[in-house]
Amino acid sequence: MKKSLFTFNLKDYETFSSRDDWFKIAQKEPTNQYLALILKSIEEESTLKIEPNIWAKGTEKHHIIPNFEKFPKSNDPPYKEKEWNWVQVTTSRHLELHTTRFETYGQFGDQVAINFRNGNSEASKNRIELSHQNQKKNEVVLGVPLPSN
């Protein structure tokens, strides 16, 4: 396993209540490349929205604290469902985020996500289909192309 540059500790995020908290923690860890990429993704997210609740085709929800983390059972809802813990990104940015997170924290779950996204073309098609099914389940309209600049 790769040596981590930073230690990920879920307790560091227990007081989070909004996306602004990501900007605050990034100030404390200015060399954390994962947090820098998260902030960039949050700032760019609005360019992926066509209309309210309509995301451009080829976008996915990235959980900033990933689903593979063991979330405390006492949270209601758990971190993974909190609005401050996700950002809508392109599929290529999603891969970049997991790659950068793996390079930063060295967690195996990120390597699994990378392998899943770097798999053969059939796996990629399945990933896109799963993403679309999840968006439909969450009542997000999808399949709208990005407007040309």
C-alpha positions in Angstrom: 0.0 0.0 0.0 1.2 3.5 -0.9 2.4 5.7 2.0 -0.2 8.5 2.5 0.7 12.1 2.5 -2.2 12.9 4.9 -4.1 10.9 7.4 -7.9 10.7 6.8 -9.8 10.8 10.1 -13.6 10.8 9.8 -13.8 12.7 13.2 -12.4 15.7 11.5 -15.7 16.1 9.7 -18.2 15.6 12.5 -18.9 19.3 12.8 -19.4 20.0 9.1 -22.8 21.6 8.2 -22.2 23.1 4.8 -19.9 23.1 1.8 -18.2 26.2 3.3 -16.5 23.8 5.8 -14.5 22.3 2.9 -13.0 25.7 2.2 -12.1 26.1 5.9 -10.4 22.7 6.2 -8.5 23.3 3.0 -7.0 26.5 4.5 -5.6 24.3 7.3 -4.1 21.8 4.8 -2.9 24.0 1.9 -0.8 21.3 0.3 -3.7 18.7 0.3 -4.2 18.2 -3.4 -7.5 16.3 -2.9 -9.0 19.2 -1.0 -7.8 21.6 -3.7 -9.5 19.5 -6.4 -12.7 19.3 -4.3 -12.8 23.1 -4.1 -12.2 23.5 -7.8 -15.0 20.9 -8.5 -17.4 22.8 -6.2 -16.6 26.0 -7.9 -17.1 24.5 -11.4 -20.3 22.5 -10.5 -22.7 25.2 -11.7 -21.3 24.9 -15.2 -22.7 21.3 -15.3 -26.2 22.3 -14.5 -28.5 23.0 -17.4 -31.5 24.0 -15.3 -32.5 23.4 -11.6 -32.3 19.7 -11.1 -31.1 19.0 -14.6 -27.5 17.9 -14.9 -25.6 17.6 -18.2 -25.2 14.1 -19.6 -21.9 12.4 -18.5 -22.0 13.8 -15.0 -22.0 11.9 -11.7 -22.3 12.5 -8.0 -18.9 12.3 -6.2 -19.1 11.7 -2.5 -16.3 13.8 -1.0 -16.1 11.5 2.0 -16.5 8.2 0.1 -19.3 5.6 0.6 -16.6 3.1 1.6 -15.8 5.0 4.8 -17.4 3.5 7.9 -19.9 6.1 8.9 -21.0 6.4 12.5 -24.4 4.7 13.0 -25.6 7.7 15.1 -25.7 10.1 12.2 -29.1 10.7 10.7 -28.8 11.0 7.8 -25.3 9.5 7.4 -22.5 11.7 5.9 -22.9 10.1 2.5 -26.4 11.6 2.3 -25.5 15.1 3.5 -25.6 17.8 0.8 -22.2 19.1 1.8 -20.6 15.7 1.2 -21.2 15.5 -2.6 -20.4 17.4 -5.7 -21.7 16.8 -9.3 -18.7 16.2 -11.6 -17.9 14.9 -15.1 -17.0 11.2 -15.3 -13.4 12.2 -16.1 -13.2 14.5 -13.1 -14.7 11.7 -11.0 -11.8 9.5 -11.9 -9.3 12.3 -11.3 -10.8 12.9 -7.8 -10.5 9.2 -6.8 -6.9 9.1 -8.2 -6.0 12.2 -6.3 -7.7 11.0 -3.2 -5.7 7.7 -3.4 -2.5 9.6 -3.9 -3.3 11.8 -0.9 -4.7 9.2 1.6 -3.6 5.9 0.1 -7.0 4.2 0.8 -7.8 0.9 -0.9 -11.4 1.9 -1.6 -10.2 4.7 -3.9 -8.0 2.2 -5.8 -11.1 0.1 -6.3 -13.0 3.1 -7.7 -10.1 3.9 -10.0 -9.9 0.3 -11.3 -13.7 0.3 -11.9 -13.5 3.5 -13.9 -10.4 2.4 -15.8 -11.8 -1.0 -16.7 -12.7 -2.3 -20.1 -15.2 -0.5 -22.3 -18.0 -2.9 -21.2 -17.3 -1.9 -17.5 -17.4 1.7 -18.5 -20.8 1.3 -20.2 -22.1 -0.5 -17.1 -20.7 2.4 -14.9 -22.5 5.0 -17.0 -25.8 2.9 -16.8 -25.5 2.5 -13.1 -24.9 6.3 -12.7 -28.0 7.0 -14.8 -30.1 4.6 -12.8 -29.0 6.2 -9.6 -29.8 9.7 -11.0 -33.3 8.5 -12.0 -33.8 7.0 -8.5 -32.9 10.3 -7.0 -35.3 12.1 -9.4 -32.5 14.0 -11.2 -33.2 14.7 -14.9 -30.3 13.5 -17.0 -29.1 13.2 -20.6 -29.2 16.8 -21.4 -26.0 17.8 -23.3 -23.9 20.7 -22.1 -24.6 24.0 -23.9 -21.9 25.0 -26.3 -19.9 28.1 -25.3 
